[in-house]
Amino acid sequence: MRPLFVPAVTFASLLLAGCASAPNDPTLTLQTKKTPAEYADCVIPKLQGSALNPTVSQTQRSYRIVVPSKVAADNVLEAYKAPNGGKVFLYERHLLASNFMPSSFERAAQECL
């Protein structure tokens, strides 16, 4: 029993580490005519209305909105200042069954364009 336990725990750890790592490429890239501040002012109430608890941080050129996930890596929305408004990057981990319809996180991001 002991020889099977170590490989099983190692394999499970590798699977969990893969789920916890943040994606390198954005799930979705959007363009908006709004500034990052205007975009954040629109999207934060929508996320809160969907029972999501966003954490917001800002710099001089961008806003970063993080929504904790119970089953995967946190979902992240970044809005950067661009020449004609803003550029929005969405980083979201989908569960296999939920890939068919946009999540409330993605819908809020698109509604505020």
Secondary structure, 3 states (H helix, E strand, C coil): CHHHHHHHHHHHHHHHHHHHCCCCCCCEEEEECCCHHHHHHHHHHHHHHCCCCCEEEECCCEEEEEECCCCCCCEEEEEEEECCEEEEEEECCCCHHHHHCCCHHHHHHHHCC
